[in-house]
């Protein structure tokens, strides 16, 4: 009986050992399959100069709150009274819905004096380009209006064709605002 138990333990150890070797055991080879997007890191690399909150963060004019409401934890205001947006403190857009057009994100924009009732279709245009590699430009929807608990906003949907380091630029009535985000695969 001890002999059978000994053989069982030895054979189990041999199986475990060969399964854990770099070659996966004699005569076996391992193949790693990577999709194109898996080559990109989830976190932004140091080469992507994402827009982060600075020491003197932008405070929007009244009636907007000085910081984004608690429901937007991890967000900050970025821009000037002429045009601003809300960005994440980590600068990463992750877990975005993916379609044939790319990764989809909604971007809200504000401006002192903007009124969604008098300008339901804002004259806001949004463009974007990838900074770390060649890629088609993002595709932006026509701007529309949005109402929040803290005032009128302009809303644009963007489709970003590939993950990577992206510069997004909004232009509204002669004012321009750009920021950089990392779009995670």
OpenMM code with the backbone's topology and positions (N, CA, C; nanometers):
from openmm import Vec3, app, unit

residues = "UNK UNK UNK UNK UNK UNK UNK UNK UNK UNK UNK UNK UNK UNK UNK UNK UNK UNK UNK UNK UNK UNK UNK UNK UNK UNK UNK UNK UNK UNK UNK UNK UNK UNK UNK UNK UNK UNK UNK UNK UNK UNK UNK UNK UNK UNK UNK UNK UNK UNK UNK UNK UNK UNK UNK UNK UNK UNK UNK UNK UNK UNK UNK UNK UNK UNK UNK UNK UNK UNK UNK UNK UNK UNK UNK UNK UNK UNK UNK UNK UNK UNK UNK UNK UNK UNK UNK UNK UNK UNK UNK UNK UNK UNK UNK UNK UNK UNK UNK UNK UNK UNK UNK UNK UNK UNK UNK UNK UNK UNK UNK UNK UNK UNK UNK UNK UNK UNK UNK UNK UNK UNK UNK UNK UNK UNK UNK UNK UNK UNK UNK UNK UNK UNK UNK UNK UNK UNK UNK UNK UNK UNK UNK UNK UNK UNK UNK UNK UNK UNK UNK UNK UNK UNK UNK UNK UNK UNK UNK UNK UNK UNK UNK UNK UNK UNK UNK UNK UNK UNK UNK UNK UNK UNK UNK UNK UNK UNK UNK UNK UNK UNK UNK UNK UNK".split()
positions = [
    Vec3(0.0819, -0.1190, 0.0000),
    Vec3(0.0000, 0.0000, 0.0000),
    Vec3(0.0863, 0.1253, 0.0000),
    Vec3(0.1908, 0.1291, 0.0826),
    Vec3(0.2797, 0.2459, 0.0829),
    Vec3(0.3491, 0.2616, -0.0510),
    Vec3(0.3776, 0.1479, -0.1184),
    Vec3(0.4439, 0.1496, -0.2477),
    Vec3(0.3541, 0.2185, -0.3520),
    Vec3(0.2235, 0.1881, -0.3511),
    Vec3(0.1289, 0.2504, -0.4455),
    Vec3(0.1160, 0.4007, -0.4162),
    Vec3(0.1083, 0.4367, -0.2894),
    Vec3(0.0998, 0.5766, -0.2507),
    Vec3(0.2252, 0.6528, -0.2930),
    Vec3(0.3414, 0.5906, -0.2749),
    Vec3(0.4687, 0.6499, -0.3156),
    Vec3(0.4699, 0.6738, -0.4659),
    Vec3(0.4306, 0.5729, -0.5449),
    Vec3(0.4272, 0.5876, -0.6913),
    Vec3(0.3293, 0.6982, -0.7330),
    Vec3(0.2160, 0.7044, -0.6667),
    Vec3(0.1179, 0.8077, -0.6964),
    Vec3(0.1750, 0.9470, -0.6701),
    Vec3(0.2404, 0.9670, -0.5563),
    Vec3(0.2990, 1.0955, -0.5222),
    Vec3(0.4110, 1.1331, -0.6180),
    Vec3(0.4965, 1.0378, -0.6532),
    Vec3(0.6063, 1.0649, -0.7461),
    Vec3(0.5516, 1.1026, -0.8829),
    Vec3(0.4539, 1.0273, -0.9331),
    Vec3(0.3997, 1.0583, -1.0663),
    Vec3(0.3275, 1.1940, -1.0657),
    Vec3(0.2589, 1.2281, -0.9567),
    Vec3(0.1923, 1.3580, -0.9460),
    Vec3(0.2952, 1.4711, -0.9463),
    Vec3(0.4042, 1.4532, -0.8735),
    Vec3(0.5097, 1.5552, -0.8710),
    Vec3(0.5720, 1.5720, -1.0084),
    Vec3(0.5934, 1.4628, -1.0801),
    Vec3(0.6516, 1.4720, -1.2153),
    Vec3(0.5569, 1.5474, -1.3071),
    Vec3(0.4281, 1.5165, -1.3006),
    Vec3(0.3309, 1.5873, -1.3845),
    Vec3(0.3272, 1.7362, -1.3519),
    Vec3(0.3259, 1.7695, -1.2257),
    Vec3(0.3250, 1.9102, -1.1858),
    Vec3(0.4520, 1.9810, -1.2296),
    Vec3(0.5659, 1.9146, -1.2143),
    Vec3(0.6924, 1.9743, -1.2531),
    Vec3(0.6973, 2.0023, -1.4023),
    Vec3(0.6592, 1.9052, -1.4853),
    Vec3(0.6654, 1.9252, -1.6302),
    Vec3(0.5630, 2.0269, -1.6765),
    Vec3(0.4514, 2.0349, -1.6093),
    Vec3(0.3507, 2.1335, -1.6489),
    Vec3(0.3948, 2.2754, -1.6160),
    Vec3(0.4834, 2.2910, -1.5180),
    Vec3(0.5260, 2.4243, -1.4746),
    Vec3(0.6590, 2.4676, -1.5344),
    Vec3(0.7239, 2.3867, -1.6153),
    Vec3(0.8503, 2.4257, -1.6769),
    Vec3(0.8238, 2.5249, -1.7880),
    Vec3(0.9240, 2.6072, -1.8264),
    Vec3(0.9018, 2.7078, -1.9296),
    Vec3(0.8549, 2.6502, -2.0627),
    Vec3(0.8942, 2.5301, -2.0966),
    Vec3(0.8522, 2.4715, -2.2229),
    Vec3(0.7227, 2.3932, -2.2091),
    Vec3(0.6682, 2.3873, -2.0884),
    Vec3(0.5425, 2.3186, -2.0681),
    Vec3(0.5579, 2.1682, -2.0756),
    Vec3(0.6783, 2.1165, -2.0569),
    Vec3(0.7018, 1.9723, -2.0624),
    Vec3(0.7729, 1.9357, -2.1913),
    Vec3(0.8302, 1.8194, -2.1943),
    Vec3(0.9052, 1.7723, -2.3111),
    Vec3(0.8132, 1.7601, -2.4308),
    Vec3(0.8600, 1.8070, -2.5450),
    Vec3(0.7861, 1.7933, -2.6692),
    Vec3(0.6693, 1.8893, -2.6831),
    Vec3(0.6425, 1.9739, -2.5837),
    Vec3(0.5318, 2.0686, -2.5935),
    Vec3(0.5869, 2.2085, -2.6090),
    Vec3(0.5245, 2.2878, -2.6888),
    Vec3(0.5657, 2.4273, -2.7018),
    Vec3(0.4455, 2.5154, -2.6736),
    Vec3(0.4714, 2.6362, -2.6325),
    Vec3(0.3644, 2.7295, -2.6023),
    Vec3(0.3590, 2.8360, -2.7096),
    Vec3(0.2394, 2.8756, -2.7460),
    Vec3(0.2196, 2.9817, -2.8420),
    Vec3(0.1378, 3.0901, -2.7748),
    Vec3(0.1836, 3.2125, -2.7840),
    Vec3(0.1108, 3.3252, -2.7286),
    Vec3(0.0458, 3.4001, -2.8430),
    Vec3(-0.0827, 3.4181, -2.8343),
    Vec3(-0.1567, 3.4901, -2.9367),
    Vec3(-0.1931, 3.6252, -2.8798),
    Vec3(-0.1597, 3.7321, -2.9525),
    Vec3(-0.1933, 3.8669, -2.9084),
    Vec3(-0.2775, 3.9345, -3.0138),
    Vec3(-0.3797, 4.0026, -2.9680),
    Vec3(-0.4563, 4.0848, -3.0608),
    Vec3(-0.3822, 4.2177, -3.0748),
    Vec3(-0.4059, 4.2944, -3.1813),
    Vec3(-0.3350, 4.4211, -3.2006),
    Vec3(-0.3503, 4.5173, -3.0835),
    Vec3(-0.4675, 4.5228, -3.0220),
    Vec3(-0.4858, 4.6178, -2.9127),
    Vec3(-0.4215, 4.5704, -2.7831),
    Vec3(-0.3913, 4.4402, -2.7712),
    Vec3(-0.3322, 4.3925, -2.6464),
    Vec3(-0.1879, 4.4383, -2.6323),
    Vec3(-0.1279, 4.4887, -2.7394),
    Vec3(0.0085, 4.5391, -2.7316),
    Vec3(0.0146, 4.6743, -2.6601),
    Vec3(-0.0976, 4.7426, -2.6485),
    Vec3(-0.1015, 4.8718, -2.5808),
    Vec3(-0.1273, 4.8531, -2.4325),
    Vec3(-0.0600, 4.9316, -2.3492),
    Vec3(-0.0860, 4.9206, -2.2057),
    Vec3(-0.2226, 4.9781, -2.1709),
    Vec3(-0.2789, 4.9276, -2.0626),
    Vec3(-0.4072, 4.9802, -2.0146),
    Vec3(-0.3854, 5.1177, -1.9530),
    Vec3(-0.2781, 5.1326, -1.8759),
    Vec3(-0.2454, 5.2614, -1.8161),
    Vec3(-0.1666, 5.3444, -1.9163),
    Vec3(-0.1773, 5.4754, -1.9056),
    Vec3(-0.1079, 5.5613, -2.0005),
    Vec3(0.0437, 5.5524, -1.9801),
    Vec3(0.1180, 5.5404, -2.0901),
    Vec3(0.2640, 5.5389, -2.0777),
    Vec3(0.3166, 5.6795, -2.0523),
    Vec3(0.4403, 5.6879, -2.0082),
    Vec3(0.5000, 5.8183, -1.9787),
    Vec3(0.5139, 5.9045, -2.1042),
    Vec3(0.5072, 5.8437, -2.2206),
    Vec3(0.5191, 5.9188, -2.3458),
    Vec3(0.3897, 5.9907, -2.3832),
    Vec3(0.2798, 5.9614, -2.3144),
    Vec3(0.1526, 6.0286, -2.3419),
    Vec3(0.1325, 6.1368, -2.2357),
    Vec3(0.1461, 6.2614, -2.2755),
    Vec3(0.1352, 6.3747, -2.1818),
    Vec3(-0.0111, 6.4085, -2.1570),
    Vec3(-0.0789, 6.3207, -2.0825),
    Vec3(-0.2205, 6.3421, -2.0563),
    Vec3(-0.2410, 6.4711, -1.9765),
    Vec3(-0.3572, 6.5294, -1.9936),
    Vec3(-0.3908, 6.6526, -1.9242),
    Vec3(-0.4305, 6.6185, -1.7811),
    Vec3(-0.3588, 6.6763, -1.6883),
    Vec3(-0.3852, 6.6525, -1.5462),
    Vec3(-0.4230, 6.7845, -1.4791),
    Vec3(-0.4808, 6.7723, -1.3625),
    Vec3(-0.5176, 6.8906, -1.2855),
    Vec3(-0.3891, 6.9621, -1.2433),
    Vec3(-0.3872, 7.0927, -1.2591),
    Vec3(-0.2691, 7.1696, -1.2210),
    Vec3(-0.2906, 7.2285, -1.0814),
    Vec3(-0.1867, 7.2887, -1.0277),
    Vec3(-0.1954, 7.3482, -0.8946),
    Vec3(-0.3054, 7.4522, -0.8855),
    Vec3(-0.3243, 7.5292, -0.9909),
    Vec3(-0.4284, 7.6315, -0.9927),
    Vec3(-0.5416, 7.5823, -1.0830),
    Vec3(-0.6227, 7.4923, -1.0307),
    Vec3(-0.7317, 7.4347, -1.1092),
    Vec3(-0.8320, 7.5425, -1.1486),
    Vec3(-0.8947, 7.5235, -1.2621),
    Vec3(-0.9946, 7.6171, -1.3109),
    Vec3(-1.1201, 7.6088, -1.2245),
    Vec3(-1.1715, 7.7240, -1.1878),
    Vec3(-1.2978, 7.7330, -1.1156),
    Vec3(-1.3963, 7.8054, -1.2059),
    Vec3(-1.5039, 7.7379, -1.2466),
    Vec3(-1.5990, 7.8031, -1.3366),
    Vec3(-1.6778, 7.9131, -1.2668),
    Vec3(-1.7312, 8.0057, -1.3448),
    Vec3(-1.8111, 8.1139, -1.2859),
    Vec3(-1.9461, 8.0611, -1.2363),
    Vec3(-2.0108, 8.1380, -1.1483),
    Vec3(-2.1460, 8.1034, -1.1025),
    Vec3(-2.2383, 8.1038, -1.2242),
    Vec3(-2.3328, 8.0177, -1.2299),
    Vec3(-2.3920, 7.9351, -1.1257),
    Vec3(-2.3297, 7.7945, -1.1144),
    Vec3(-2.2202, 7.7724, -1.1830),
    Vec3(-2.1581, 7.6401, -1.1804),
    Vec3(-2.0827, 7.6178, -1.0500),
    Vec3(-2.0814, 7.4945, -0.9993),
    Vec3(-2.0104, 7.4682, -0.8744),
    Vec3(-1.8593, 7.4794, -0.8934),
    Vec3(-1.7857, 7.5171, -0.7899),
    Vec3(-1.6400, 7.5340, -0.8020),
    Vec3(-1.5666, 7.4040, -0.8338),
    Vec3(-1.6235, 7.2926, -0.7943),
    Vec3(-1.5692, 7.1615, -0.8310),
    Vec3(-1.6856, 7.0770, -0.8818),
    Vec3(-1.6580, 6.9762, -0.9637),
    Vec3(-1.7683, 6.8913, -1.0105),
    Vec3(-1.8422, 6.8275, -0.8925),
    Vec3(-1.9727, 6.8091, -0.9069),
    Vec3(-2.0521, 6.7490, -0.7989),
    Vec3(-1.9986, 6.6116, -0.7575),
    Vec3(-2.0363, 6.5686, -0.6379),
    Vec3(-1.9881, 6.4422, -0.5818),
    Vec3(-2.0155, 6.3228, -0.6725),
    Vec3(-2.1203, 6.3298, -0.7517),
    Vec3(-2.1515, 6.2196, -0.8441),
    Vec3(-2.0411, 6.2005, -0.9483),
    Vec3(-1.9570, 6.3005, -0.9652),
    Vec3(-1.8478, 6.2956, -1.0630),
    Vec3(-1.7135, 6.2858, -0.9923),
    Vec3(-1.7071, 6.2004, -0.8931),
    Vec3(-1.5842, 6.1809, -0.8150),
    Vec3(-1.4697, 6.1449, -0.9101),
    Vec3(-1.3520, 6.2024, -0.8843),
    Vec3(-1.2360, 6.1755, -0.9687),
    Vec3(-1.2318, 6.2603, -1.0948),
    Vec3(-1.3144, 6.3641, -1.1008),
    Vec3(-1.3198, 6.4544, -1.2163),
    Vec3(-1.2776, 6.5947, -1.1728),
    Vec3(-1.2332, 6.6732, -1.2703),
    Vec3(-1.2009, 6.8132, -1.2427),
    Vec3(-1.2386, 6.8989, -1.3627),
    Vec3(-1.2634, 7.0272, -1.3361),
    Vec3(-1.2917, 7.1229, -1.4432),
    Vec3(-1.1598, 7.1583, -1.5102),
    Vec3(-1.1641, 7.1756, -1.6436),
    Vec3(-1.0443, 7.2130, -1.7170),
    Vec3(-1.0830, 7.3131, -1.8251),
    Vec3(-1.0134, 7.4260, -1.8313),
    Vec3(-1.0368, 7.5251, -1.9354),
    Vec3(-1.0405, 7.6652, -1.8808),
    Vec3(-1.1230, 7.7491, -1.9444),
    Vec3(-1.1421, 7.8883, -1.9042),
    Vec3(-1.2917, 7.9171, -1.9077),
    Vec3(-1.3309, 8.0366, -1.8642),
    Vec3(-1.4722, 8.0738, -1.8674),
    Vec3(-1.5268, 8.0757, -2.0102),
    Vec3(-1.4379, 8.0905, -2.1086),
    Vec3(-1.4802, 8.0916, -2.2488),
    Vec3(-1.5149, 7.9526, -2.3013),
    Vec3(-1.4517, 7.8477, -2.2441),
    Vec3(-1.4792, 7.7101, -2.2850),
    Vec3(-1.4108, 7.6166, -2.1860),
    Vec3(-1.4885, 7.5273, -2.1257),
    Vec3(-1.4293, 7.4300, -2.0346),
    Vec3(-1.4997, 7.2960, -2.0468),
    Vec3(-1.4357, 7.1944, -1.9906),
    Vec3(-1.4882, 7.0582, -1.9904),
    Vec3(-1.4569, 6.9943, -1.8553),
    Vec3(-1.4999, 6.8717, -1.8382),
    Vec3(-1.4730, 6.7970, -1.7163),
    Vec3(-1.3871, 6.6762, -1.7552),
    Vec3(-1.2721, 6.6606, -1.6890),
    Vec3(-1.1798, 6.5509, -1.7196),
    Vec3(-1.1576, 6.4634, -1.5972),
    Vec3(-1.1184, 6.3403, -1.6213),
    Vec3(-1.0836, 6.2493, -1.5133),
    Vec3(-0.9422, 6.2760, -1.4645),
    Vec3(-0.9208, 6.2639, -1.3347),
    Vec3(-0.7885, 6.2929, -1.2785),
    Vec3(-0.6812, 6.1967, -1.3282),
    Vec3(-0.7190, 6.0743, -1.3687),
    Vec3(-0.6177, 5.9804, -1.4191),
    Vec3(-0.5913, 5.9976, -1.5680),
    Vec3(-0.6766, 6.0723, -1.6387),
    Vec3(-0.6551, 6.0976, -1.7809),
    Vec3(-0.6772, 5.9778, -1.8709),
    Vec3(-0.7447, 5.8754, -1.8194),
    Vec3(-0.7651, 5.7525, -1.8965),
    Vec3(-0.9135, 5.7350, -1.9259),
    Vec3(-0.9432, 5.7092, -2.0530),
    Vec3(-1.0776, 5.6713, -2.0924),
    Vec3(-1.0757, 5.5207, -2.1120),
    Vec3(-1.1316, 5.4470, -2.0189),
    Vec3(-1.1303, 5.3012, -2.0233),
    Vec3(-1.2727, 5.2470, -2.0259),
    Vec3(-1.2849, 5.1232, -2.0675),
    Vec3(-1.4144, 5.0535, -2.0698),
    Vec3(-1.5186, 5.1271, -2.1528),
    Vec3(-1.4743, 5.1890, -2.2620),
    Vec3(-1.5672, 5.2595, -2.3495),
    Vec3(-1.6410, 5.1602, -2.4380),
    Vec3(-1.7654, 5.1904, -2.4732),
    Vec3(-1.8358, 5.1047, -2.5688),
    Vec3(-1.7607, 5.1039, -2.7014),
    Vec3(-1.7546, 4.9880, -2.7655),
    Vec3(-1.6818, 4.9756, -2.8933),
    Vec3(-1.7804, 4.9372, -3.0023),
    Vec3(-1.7664, 5.0059, -3.1159),
    Vec3(-1.8482, 4.9768, -3.2332),
    Vec3(-1.7558, 4.9670, -3.3538),
    Vec3(-1.8125, 4.9535, -3.4711),
    Vec3(-1.7309, 4.9511, -3.5933),
    Vec3(-1.6568, 5.0827, -3.6145),
    Vec3(-1.7092, 5.1915, -3.5583),
    Vec3(-1.6463, 5.3233, -3.5732),
    Vec3(-1.5345, 5.3482, -3.4732),
    Vec3(-1.5266, 5.2660, -3.3695),
    Vec3(-1.4227, 5.2843, -3.2692),
    Vec3(-1.4804, 5.2856, -3.1288),
    Vec3(-1.4083, 5.3516, -3.0398),
    Vec3(-1.4469, 5.3627, -2.8996),
    Vec3(-1.5295, 5.4900, -2.8824),
    Vec3(-1.6463, 5.4785, -2.8225),
    Vec3(-1.7397, 5.5902, -2.8130),
    Vec3(-1.7338, 5.6562, -2.6757),
    Vec3(-1.7318, 5.7898, -2.6778),
    Vec3(-1.7310, 5.8669, -2.5532),
    Vec3(-1.8181, 5.9908, -2.5721),
    Vec3(-1.8852, 6.0321, -2.4652),
    Vec3(-1.9595, 6.1583, -2.4646),
    Vec3(-1.8712, 6.2623, -2.3973),
    Vec3(-1.8623, 6.3808, -2.4582),
    Vec3(-1.7815, 6.4883, -2.4017),
    Vec3(-1.8722, 6.6098, -2.3802),
    Vec3(-1.8787, 6.6552, -2.2554),
    Vec3(-1.9580, 6.7725, -2.2196),
    Vec3(-1.8671, 6.8949, -2.2183),
    Vec3(-1.9203, 7.0064, -2.2668),
    Vec3(-1.8473, 7.1333, -2.2736),
    Vec3(-1.9361, 7.2425, -2.2154),
    Vec3(-1.8740, 7.3399, -2.1518),
    Vec3(-1.9462, 7.4520, -2.0932),
    Vec3(-1.8828, 7.5832, -2.1368),
    Vec3(-1.9619, 7.6889, -2.1267),
    Vec3(-1.9141, 7.8247, -2.1536),
    Vec3(-1.9989, 7.9203, -2.0725),
    Vec3(-1.9337, 8.0204, -2.0155),
    Vec3(-2.0079, 8.1213, -1.9405),
    Vec3(-2.1104, 8.1854, -2.0340),
    Vec3(-2.2361, 8.1881, -1.9913),
    Vec3(-2.3411, 8.2498, -2.0704),
    Vec3(-2.4080, 8.1571, -2.1702),
    Vec3(-2.3591, 8.0339, -2.1870),
    Vec3(-2.4255, 7.9424, -2.2809),
    Vec3(-2.5635, 7.9072, -2.2266),
    Vec3(-2.6629, 7.9138, -2.3152),
    Vec3(-2.7999, 7.8829, -2.2769),
    Vec3(-2.8567, 7.7828, -2.3770),
    Vec3(-2.8911, 7.6644, -2.3288),
    Vec3(-2.9409, 7.5573, -2.4150),
    Vec3(-3.0755, 7.5915, -2.4789),
    Vec3(-3.1517, 7.6781, -2.4177),
    Vec3(-3.2827, 7.7144, -2.4732),
    Vec3(-3.2658, 7.8061, -2.5939),
    Vec3(-3.1777, 7.9054, -2.5827),
    Vec3(-3.1595, 7.9985, -2.6943),
    Vec3(-3.0650, 7.9437, -2.8013),
    Vec3(-2.9830, 7.8460, -2.7669),
    Vec3(-2.8930, 7.7850, -2.8654),
    Vec3(-2.8990, 7.6316, -2.8515),
    Vec3(-3.0076, 7.5707, -2.8996),
    Vec3(-3.0232, 7.4265, -2.8836),
    Vec3(-2.9218, 7.3444, -2.9650),
    Vec3(-2.8724, 7.4042, -3.0726),
    Vec3(-2.7694, 7.3384, -3.1531),
    Vec3(-2.6454, 7.4275, -3.1493),
    Vec3(-2.5584, 7.4067, -3.0507),
    Vec3(-2.4423, 7.4950, -3.0336),
    Vec3(-2.3458, 7.4900, -3.1525),
    Vec3(-2.2768, 7.6001, -3.1714),
    Vec3(-2.1767, 7.6109, -3.2787),
    Vec3(-2.0427, 7.5526, -3.2337),
    Vec3(-2.0455, 7.4427, -3.1638),
    Vec3(-1.9262, 7.3756, -3.1131),
    Vec3(-1.8816, 7.2691, -3.2119),
    Vec3(-1.7522, 7.2699, -3.2435),
    Vec3(-1.6953, 7.1619, -3.3247),
    Vec3(-1.5859, 7.0947, -3.2437),
    Vec3(-1.5757, 6.9637, -3.2584),
    Vec3(-1.4762, 6.8858, -3.1855),
    Vec3(-1.3971, 6.8027, -3.2865),
    Vec3(-1.2651, 6.8077, -3.2724),
    Vec3(-1.1755, 6.7283, -3.3562),
    Vec3(-1.0796, 6.6525, -3.2654),
    Vec3(-1.0099, 6.5581, -3.3226),
    Vec3(-0.9135, 6.4832, -3.2431),
    Vec3(-0.8138, 6.4115, -3.3308),
    Vec3(-0.6916, 6.3983, -3.2775),
    Vec3(-0.5870, 6.3263, -3.3499),
    Vec3(-0.5063, 6.2426, -3.2524),
    Vec3(-0.4608, 6.1291, -3.3027),
    Vec3(-0.3770, 6.0422, -3.2212),
    Vec3(-0.2351, 6.0956, -3.2238),
    Vec3(-0.1718, 6.1032, -3.1076),
    Vec3(-0.0386, 6.1621, -3.0956),
    Vec3(0.0743, 6.0601, -3.0990),
    Vec3(0.0471, 5.9356, -3.0615),
    Vec3(0.1546, 5.8380, -3.0477),
    Vec3(0.1690, 5.7431, -3.1657),
    Vec3(0.0822, 5.7526, -3.2647),
    Vec3(0.0894, 5.6660, -3.3826),
    Vec3(-0.0030, 5.7229, -3.4894),
    Vec3(0.0126, 5.6708, -3.6079),
    Vec3(-0.0731, 5.7116, -3.7183),
    Vec3(-0.2112, 5.6477, -3.7003),
    Vec3(-0.3165, 5.7258, -3.7203),
    Vec3(-0.4537, 5.6758, -3.7089),
    Vec3(-0.5466, 5.7745, -3.7776),
    Vec3(-0.6603, 5.7270, -3.8232),
    Vec3(-0.7588, 5.8212, -3.8770),
    Vec3(-0.8053, 5.9142, -3.7647),
    Vec3(-0.8538, 6.0339, -3.7992),
    Vec3(-0.9023, 6.1250, -3.6953),
    Vec3(-1.0294, 6.0700, -3.6313),
    Vec3(-1.0599, 6.1207, -3.5131),
    Vec3(-1.1855, 6.0788, -3.4503),
    Vec3(-1.3019, 6.1376, -3.5277),
    Vec3(-1.4170, 6.0787, -3.5110),
    Vec3(-1.5395, 6.1273, -3.5740),
    Vec3(-1.6280, 6.1827, -3.4628),
    Vec3(-1.6694, 6.3073, -3.4784),
    Vec3(-1.7522, 6.3731, -3.3771),
    Vec3(-1.8930, 6.3961, -3.4305),
    Vec3(-1.9898, 6.3801, -3.3426),
    Vec3(-2.1280, 6.4090, -3.3789),
    Vec3(-2.1489, 6.5601, -3.3825),
    Vec3(-2.2608, 6.6004, -3.4355),
    Vec3(-2.2988, 6.7410, -3.4293),
    Vec3(-2.3308, 6.7717, -3.2832),
    Vec3(-2.2922, 6.8897, -3.2392),
    Vec3(-2.3156, 6.9285, -3.0998),
    Vec3(-2.4644, 6.9439, -3.0723),
    Vec3(-2.5008, 6.9080, -2.9513),
    Vec3(-2.6374, 6.9276, -2.9045),
    Vec3(-2.6305, 6.9902, -2.7657),
    Vec3(-2.7465, 7.0138, -2.7067),
    Vec3(-2.7479, 7.0738, -2.5735),
    Vec3(-2.7768, 6.9679, -2.4688),
    Vec3(-2.7425, 6.9997, -2.3468),
    Vec3(-2.7694, 6.9099, -2.2342),
    Vec3(-2.7968, 6.9959, -2.1117),
    Vec3(-2.8830, 6.9477, -2.0272),
    Vec3(-2.9129, 7.0161, -1.9010),
    Vec3(-2.8680, 6.9272, -1.7871),
    Vec3(-2.8043, 6.9874, -1.6903),
    Vec3(-2.7623, 6.9149, -1.5708),
    Vec3(-2.8131, 6.9906, -1.4493),
    Vec3(-2.7980, 6.9299, -1.3343),
    Vec3(-2.8397, 6.9965, -1.2104),
    Vec3(-2.7687, 7.1293, -1.1900),
    Vec3(-2.6543, 7.1450, -1.2558),
    Vec3(-2.5745, 7.2649, -1.2340),
    Vec3(-2.5626, 7.3520, -1.3583),
    Vec3(-2.6567, 7.3420, -1.4525),
    Vec3(-2.6597, 7.4346, -1.5646),
    Vec3(-2.6531, 7.3708, -1.7020),
    Vec3(-2.6671, 7.4568, -1.8028),
    Vec3(-2.6644, 7.4126, -1.9417),
    Vec3(-2.5247, 7.3705, -1.9845),
    Vec3(-2.5197, 7.2696, -2.0709),
    Vec3(-2.3930, 7.2231, -2.1263),
    Vec3(-2.4120, 7.1919, -2.2735),
    Vec3(-2.3013, 7.1813, -2.3433),
    Vec3(-2.3009, 7.1365, -2.4816),
    Vec3(-2.2484, 6.9936, -2.4808),
    Vec3(-2.3018, 6.9099, -2.5666),
    Vec3(-2.2664, 6.7682, -2.5666),
    Vec3(-2.2296, 6.7231, -2.7073),
    Vec3(-2.1186, 6.6502, -2.7157),
    Vec3(-2.0732, 6.5923, -2.8426),
    Vec3(-2.0336, 6.4474, -2.8169),
    Vec3(-2.0783, 6.3588, -2.9039),
    Vec3(-2.0343, 6.2196, -2.8991),
    Vec3(-1.9160, 6.2039, -2.9933),
    Vec3(-1.8128, 6.1326, -2.9494),
    Vec3(-1.6968, 6.1099, -3.0347),
    Vec3(-1.6720, 5.9598, -3.0492),
    Vec3(-1.6303, 5.9198, -3.1686),
    Vec3(-1.5870, 5.7836, -3.1955),
    Vec3(-1.4380, 5.7894, -3.2237),
    Vec3(-1.3606, 5.7242, -3.1376),
    Vec3(-1.2151, 5.7242, -3.1483),
    Vec3(-1.1751, 5.5924, -3.2127),
    Vec3(-1.1146, 5.5971, -3.3336),
    Vec3(-1.0937, 5.4736, -3.4100),
    Vec3(-0.9992, 5.3711, -3.3481),
    Vec3(-0.9011, 5.4167, -3.2702),
    Vec3(-0.8041, 5.3230, -3.2120),
    Vec3(-0.7706, 5.3652, -3.0693),
    Vec3(-0.7277, 5.2703, -2.9874),
    Vec3(-0.6779, 5.3105, -2.8565),
    Vec3(-0.5450, 5.3840, -2.8717),
    Vec3(-0.5024, 5.4534, -2.7692),
    Vec3(-0.3751, 5.5244, -2.7721),
    Vec3(-0.3863, 5.6617, -2.7091),
    Vec3(-0.2903, 5.7478, -2.7411),
    Vec3(-0.2791, 5.8821, -2.6864),
    Vec3(-0.3486, 5.9803, -2.7819),
    Vec3(-0.4545, 6.0446, -2.7355),
    Vec3(-0.5364, 6.1298, -2.8221),
    Vec3(-0.5458, 6.2723, -2.7690),
    Vec3(-0.5318, 6.3670, -2.8629),
    Vec3(-0.5554, 6.5083, -2.8328),
    Vec3(-0.6936, 6.5426, -2.8867),
    Vec3(-0.7800, 6.5927, -2.7989),
    Vec3(-0.9164, 6.6305, -2.8346),
    Vec3(-0.9239, 6.7828, -2.8271),
    Vec3(-0.9824, 6.8445, -2.9293),
    Vec3(-0.9916, 6.9908, -2.9345),
    Vec3(-1.1359, 7.0322, -2.9609),
    Vec3(-1.1847, 7.1233, -2.8778),
    Vec3(-1.3160, 7.1828, -2.8985),
    Vec3(-1.2991, 7.3280, -2.9397),
    Vec3(-1.3837, 7.3735, -3.0337),
    Vec3(-1.3823, 7.5139, -3.0772),
    Vec3(-1.5247, 7.5669, -3.0711),
    Vec3(-1.5377, 7.6824, -3.0055),
    Vec3(-1.6698, 7.7418, -2.9904),
    Vec3(-1.6574, 7.8935, -2.9936),
    Vec3(-1.7187, 7.9546, -3.0951),
    Vec3(-1.7246, 8.1003, -3.1087),
    Vec3(-1.5881, 8.1673, -3.0894),
    Vec3(-1.4883, 8.1191, -3.1605),
    Vec3(-1.3553, 8.1790, -3.1578),
    Vec3(-1.2662, 8.1340, -3.0436),
    Vec3(-1.3139, 8.0457, -2.9590),
    Vec3(-1.2341, 7.9962, -2.8460),
    Vec3(-1.2034, 7.8484, -2.8665),
    Vec3(-1.0828, 7.8113, -2.8301),
    Vec3(-1.0366, 7.6748, -2.8517),
    Vec3(-0.9833, 7.6177, -2.7206),
    Vec3(-1.0114, 7.4885, -2.6975),
    Vec3(-0.9611, 7.4188, -2.5803),
    Vec3(-0.9195, 7.2785, -2.6220),
    Vec3(-0.7964, 7.2406, -2.5869),
    Vec3(-0.7449, 7.1065, -2.6184),
    Vec3(-0.7033, 7.0358, -2.4909),
    Vec3(-0.7174, 6.9061, -2.4916),
    Vec3(-0.6704, 6.8217, -2.3814),
    Vec3(-0.6247, 6.6879, -2.4388),
    Vec3(-0.5451, 6.6155, -2.3593),
    Vec3(-0.4913, 6.4864, -2.4031),
    Vec3(-0.5371, 6.3788, -2.3066),
    Vec3(-0.5859, 6.2689, -2.3633),
    Vec3(-0.6308, 6.1532, -2.2848),
    Vec3(-0.5681, 6.0262, -2.3414),
    Vec3(-0.5609, 5.9246, -2.2572),
    Vec3(-0.5188, 5.7915, -2.3001),
    Vec3(-0.6458, 5.7078, -2.3161),
    Vec3(-0.6680, 5.6567, -2.4374),
    Vec3(-0.7816, 5.5705, -2.4634),
    Vec3(-0.7330, 5.4273, -2.4495),
    Vec3(-0.7844, 5.3588, -2.3498),
    Vec3(-0.7403, 5.2231, -2.3172),
    Vec3(-0.8146, 5.1204, -2.4010),
    Vec3(-0.7434, 5.0180, -2.4470),
    Vec3(-0.8127, 4.9117, -2.5263),
    Vec3(-0.9103, 4.8325, -2.4417),
] * unit.nanometer
topology = app.Topology()
chain = topology.addChain("A")
for resn in residues:
    res = topology.addResidue(resn, chain)
    for name in ("N", "CA", "C"):
        topology.addAtom(name, app.Element.getBySymbol(name[0]), res)
